[in-house]
């Protein structure tokens, strides 16, 4: 039997659209990795009525109820009083938690007030879940073969609590791996073209396997999902199907499972002991940011330049003013020169450049908003490609970064 | 009476934690701006049973039911069949929508199949909502004084549909502004210290006004919310309270409502006709990205350099190797030199620099992971400040960017 969970996010700031609920997203991903199916997610306000109603409704048909938010020390944090009411129980102070709170406050040189101490009060039918990064402990309550877990809304506190305590306990308690996911990650091909290419394979998939297309900004992930009892059999079935489809789409596959395109490129560059530098204009730092978000990227990424103005393109990367005047900054000769000159100036094996019109202004009839040129340079190889993306500034920045990373991937594949 | 809405997000990819549900977040924010209160959000899987059950449950106690997802042309898109079943109705082809679909396919040079044409089929008890950016129209159905709105899950299609058609219609149909928000945006002060500073003011707030602290990465937003009938009165009440508290916290307030710190800085630099350049090491492009995400930032942001390696710090920004050896790259003299030299090299009024240990590796006993130095340089002014953030790479990058922007704000305030 598949273990099912429900997630309840409590917080007016979420319903007001002021805070993006990344907690429910993160929890969904982690539970799925452990083979736990998230049946539904609720986002509710910090009121007694909503919390109690939702608890009642949510626990139907699931084994695990996860709650985030409303655990702070202030009076508008209602989760704990609601749990008391829901389970008809009362609080008892947990000495371990109390000592932890006192320790944290002392380290910060602050007085422990009665309000702070009250955070150590735990419903007697439950137990405290340690919060190593904060003062509000989680709460673990079991009733009728179901587990109710209440956690703080601060993302890193919640995540640490899940990783250290909750997920290990849940995976011990429930059968693992009734739900299996595999992910094939593609780039540089549109969802509908990909669907055309693999139509026959998709039609022939065994009934245990469900396929989904997850389009991103310039990339598409193919998700295979299998539910069932015999997980070894399912794993083999999935791998067989992946092996079958790969030759058809190989050109567009850059990796599997969790690997992002920037991680895949880092992996290849590390293997080949090659280094990279970037001159990015219209992406304004986003491309370098994606790359440097990868831990250890300093081993293969040497640095970048953001020549946002034409003056800097000329002074910092020796693009001649005549050339800029003749072709415009968004053109093939300019990105080729930028890529070559950043490679030479920064002493790297590869130089990549990006120049485009992100919008909302700056477009012309010949070069409308969304026009982007990307350049690539190695000592004995050069390439440039033109793209036309959208009318939206942020989308253009994101699409361009993905396309530049894909350009690196494609040219590395030619070596 | 307050107009209430509920949001239903349909999609297995959300429940699997593979796609972050930004739609529900965006919708919440927009509805709130129009004074519509989002009572609850549901995230459910693409199954007939879940969709029908949730519709039934969701429409209780609200006037507006918004649904995203499950409107595509493929067989796993179940929203339309479920709406037919829920309202016991049938489909009729909408000629306007059909023409729009044919136009889009023709422009892309693709054949219109029967599956594509079927996207023009709309429940007879409802009407089509134009989708200028895609082929799946939205659906607007009214029953018992309630509006049911079904939209595609593609964010930019949904957003355009809301902005062009749905929000104007909703605001005409329902009383506007039963719910008012004001936001005071602070930076460079911890939530608990801020709370201490304004304790008396908070205690004296009129009962119509609710206060909430919304902490971000290095910033805290203070949200004032008022619900009631007489919105003019509430507006005045709110403004009075804001005027009362401002003198106490002025030093930390950079703006109001939707304004981000990078927009606030851009506003000031434009007013003063000043320009900015950045040398960022540990943030790896993120700081420049935040700045260049602001439309029109090219008017005051000239460019940046990401000297990720020490070699580049030396060659590109003339930081001497002796200095690097003596003090280490993460130090006061280095960030002061970087800030001054980027300002000079890029011919800007202000130069800012960032150097730190983002982690997970690279920390030492003297300079643990999370240690960051930020430098600031104007022709007749210079400053540097040390920070100690977290053990987490992404958090450190985000906190550093915020702190650097705050450093610019503080130094501009001194002029």
Contacts between the chains, C-beta under 8 A, distances in Angstrom:
chain1	res1	chain2	res2	distance
A	12	B	212	6.6
A	12	B	225	7.8
A	13	B	212	6.3
A	13	B	214	5.2
A	13	B	223	7.2
A	14	B	25	7.6
A	14	B	28	7.1
A	14	B	41	7.6
A	15	B	28	5.7
A	15	B	37	7.9
A	15	B	38	4.5
A	15	B	39	7.5
A	15	B	40	7.5
A	15	B	41	6.8
A	16	B	28	6.2
A	16	B	29	7.2
A	16	B	32	5.0
A	16	B	38	7.3
A	16	B	181	6.7
A	16	B	223	7.4
A	16	B	225	7.6
A	17	B	25	5.7
A	17	B	26	6.8
A	17	B	27	7.2
A	17	B	28	3.3
A	17	B	29	2.6
A	17	B	30	7.0
A	17	B	31	7.4
A	17	B	32	5.6
A	17	B	38	7.6
A	18	B	29	7.0
A	18	B	183	7.8
A	18	B	214	5.7
A	18	B	221	7.1
A	18	B	223	6.5
A	19	B	214	6.2
A	20	B	20	7.7
A	20	B	22	6.9
A	20	B	25	4.8
A	21	B	21	7.3
A	21	B	24	7.7
A	21	B	25	6.8
A	22	B	20	6.9
A	24	B	21	7.7
A	24	B	43	7.2
A	25	B	14	7.7
A	25	B	17	5.7
A	25	B	20	4.8
A	25	B	21	6.8
A	26	B	17	6.8
A	27	B	17	7.2
A	28	B	14	7.2
A	28	B	15	5.7
A	28	B	16	6.2
A	28	B	17	3.3
A	29	B	16	7.2
A	29	B	17	2.6
A	29	B	18	7.0
A	30	B	17	7.0
A	31	B	17	7.5
A	32	B	16	5.0
A	32	B	17	5.6
A	37	B	15	7.9
A	38	B	15	4.5
A	38	B	16	7.4
A	38	B	17	7.6
A	39	B	15	7.5
A	39	B	45	7.2
A	39	B	50	8.0
A	40	B	15	7.5
A	40	B	42	6.8
A	40	B	43	6.6
A	40	B	44	5.4
A	40	B	45	7.6
A	40	B	50	7.1
A	40	B	54	7.9
A	41	B	14	7.7
A	41	B	15	6.8
A	41	B	41	7.9
A	41	B	42	7.2
A	41	B	43	3.7
A	41	B	44	7.9
A	42	B	40	6.8
A	42	B	41	7.2
A	42	B	42	6.2
A	42	B	43	7.8
A	43	B	24	7.2
A	43	B	40	6.6
A	43	B	41	3.7
A	43	B	42	7.8
A	43	B	43	7.8
A	44	B	40	5.4
A	44	B	41	7.9
A	45	B	39	7.1
A	45	B	40	7.6
A	50	B	39	7.9
A	50	B	40	7.1
A	54	B	40	7.9
A	57	B	57	7.4
A	76	B	212	7.5
A	156	B	390	7.7
A	156	B	392	6.7
A	156	B	395	7.0
A	181	B	16	6.7
A	183	B	18	7.9
A	212	B	12	6.6
A	212	B	13	6.4
A	212	B	76	7.6
A	214	B	13	5.3
A	214	B	18	5.7
A	214	B	19	6.3
A	221	B	18	7.2
A	223	B	13	7.2
A	223	B	16	7.4
A	223	B	18	6.5
A	225	B	12	7.9
A	225	B	16	7.7
A	280	B	285	7.8
A	283	B	289	7.6
A	283	B	292	7.8
A	284	B	288	5.5
A	284	B	289	5.7
A	284	B	291	7.2
A	284	B	292	2.6
A	284	B	293	7.3
A	284	B	297	7.6
A	284	B	301	7.9
A	285	B	280	7.8
A	285	B	285	3.6
A	285	B	286	6.7
A	285	B	287	7.0
A	285	B	288	3.0
A	285	B	289	3.9
A	285	B	291	7.7
A	285	B	292	6.2
A	285	B	304	6.2
A	285	B	306	7.4
A	286	B	285	6.7
A	286	B	289	4.3
A	286	B	292	7.7
A	286	B	293	7.9
A	287	B	285	7.0
A	288	B	284	5.5
A	288	B	285	3.0
A	288	B	288	7.9
A	288	B	306	5.2
A	289	B	283	7.6
A	289	B	284	5.7
A	289	B	285	3.9
A	289	B	286	4.3
A	289	B	289	5.0
A	289	B	397	7.8
A	291	B	284	7.1
A	291	B	285	7.7
A	292	B	283	7.8
A	292	B	284	2.6
A	292	B	285	6.2
A	292	B	286	7.7
A	292	B	306	7.6
A	292	B	308	6.9
A	292	B	397	7.8
A	293	B	284	7.3
A	293	B	286	7.9
A	293	B	393	7.4
A	293	B	394	6.5
A	293	B	397	7.1
A	295	B	359	7.6
A	295	B	360	5.5
A	295	B	361	7.5
A	295	B	393	5.8
A	296	B	361	7.4
A	297	B	284	7.6
A	298	B	308	5.6
A	298	B	309	7.1
A	301	B	284	7.9
A	301	B	308	5.9
A	302	B	308	5.9
A	302	B	309	5.0
A	302	B	311	7.5
A	302	B	312	6.3
A	303	B	305	7.4
A	303	B	306	4.9
A	303	B	307	5.1
A	303	B	308	4.2
A	303	B	309	6.0
A	303	B	312	4.5
A	303	B	316	7.6
A	304	B	285	6.2
A	304	B	305	7.5
A	304	B	306	4.0
A	304	B	308	7.5
A	305	B	303	7.4
A	305	B	304	7.5
A	305	B	305	5.5
A	305	B	306	7.2
A	306	B	285	7.4
A	306	B	288	5.2
A	306	B	292	7.6
A	306	B	303	4.9
A	306	B	304	4.0
A	306	B	305	7.2
A	306	B	306	7.4
A	307	B	303	5.1
A	308	B	292	6.9
A	308	B	298	5.6
A	308	B	301	6.0
A	308	B	302	5.9
A	308	B	303	4.2
A	308	B	304	7.5
A	309	B	298	7.1
A	309	B	302	5.0
A	309	B	303	6.0
A	311	B	302	7.5
A	311	B	347	7.3
A	312	B	302	6.4
A	312	B	303	4.5
A	312	B	346	6.2
A	316	B	303	7.7
A	316	B	345	7.5
A	316	B	346	7.9
A	345	B	316	7.5
A	346	B	312	6.2
A	346	B	316	7.9
A	347	B	311	7.3
A	358	B	292	8.0
A	359	B	295	7.6
A	360	B	295	5.5
A	361	B	295	7.5
A	361	B	296	7.4
A	390	B	156	7.5
A	392	B	156	6.5
A	393	B	293	7.4
A	393	B	295	5.8
A	394	B	293	6.5
A	395	B	156	6.9
A	397	B	289	7.8
A	397	B	292	7.8
A	397	B	293	7.1
